[in-house]
Amino acid sequence: MLDHCANPKCAKPLRYLREGRIFVFDSLSSAPDGNAKRAHRLEHFWLCGTCSKTLLLAKTQQGIQLESKAEHTGSFIHAQAS
């Protein structure tokens, strides 16, 4: 359950969704008995308003990583409302 900012240096408590940004990642998990059957699971993370101005979360081979937005400038296509 989301209860605080995903930035470990911040950890601001989540009180309102109107501030900050939610990140949702699809995660595959193995069955508890080690069976080859895999289940899809959605993982939710929240960055508070202050942290979401300069940081984002990205899924990597090592897991969910906190990254600087400056490293990703130009990597994303932003849709603009007409």
SVG drawing of the C-alpha trace seen along z (x, -y; Angstrom):
<svg xmlns="http://www.w3.org/2000/svg" viewBox="-8 -24 30 50">
<polyline fill="none" stroke="black" stroke-width="0.4" points="0.0,0.0 1.2,-3.5 1.8,-5.4 4.9,-7.5 7.1,-9.1 9.2,-6.5 12.3,-8.6 14.0,-7.1 15.7,-10.5 12.2,-12.1 9.6,-9.5 6.9,-12.3 3.6,-10.7 0.9,-10.3 -2.2,-12.3 -3.6,-13.6 -3.2,-12.4 -3.6,-15.9 0.1,-16.4 2.9,-14.4 2.9,-11.6 1.9,-8.0 4.0,-5.4 2.5,-2.0 4.7,0.9 3.7,4.3 5.6,6.9 5.8,10.7 6.0,12.8 6.6,16.6 4.2,18.8 5.2,19.4 5.9,23.1 8.4,22.2 6.1,23.4 6.8,22.0 3.3,20.3 3.8,16.6 1.3,14.0 1.1,10.3 1.0,7.9 0.8,4.1 3.1,2.2 2.3,-1.4 4.7,-4.0 4.2,-7.7 6.7,-10.6 5.6,-13.7 5.2,-17.0 8.7,-18.2 10.5,-15.0 8.5,-14.6 9.7,-18.0 13.3,-16.6 13.0,-12.8 11.2,-9.9 11.0,-6.2 12.1,-3.8 11.9,0.0 15.4,1.6 16.8,5.1 17.8,4.3 14.3,3.3 12.6,-0.1 15.2,-2.9 14.9,-6.5 16.4,-8.7 17.0,-12.3 14.6,-13.9 17.6,-15.8 19.1,-12.5 15.9,-11.9 15.4,-15.3 14.3,-14.6 13.7,-10.9 9.9,-11.3 7.3,-12.6 5.0,-15.0 1.4,-15.3 0.0,-18.8 -3.6,-19.6 -5.1,-21.4"/>
</svg>
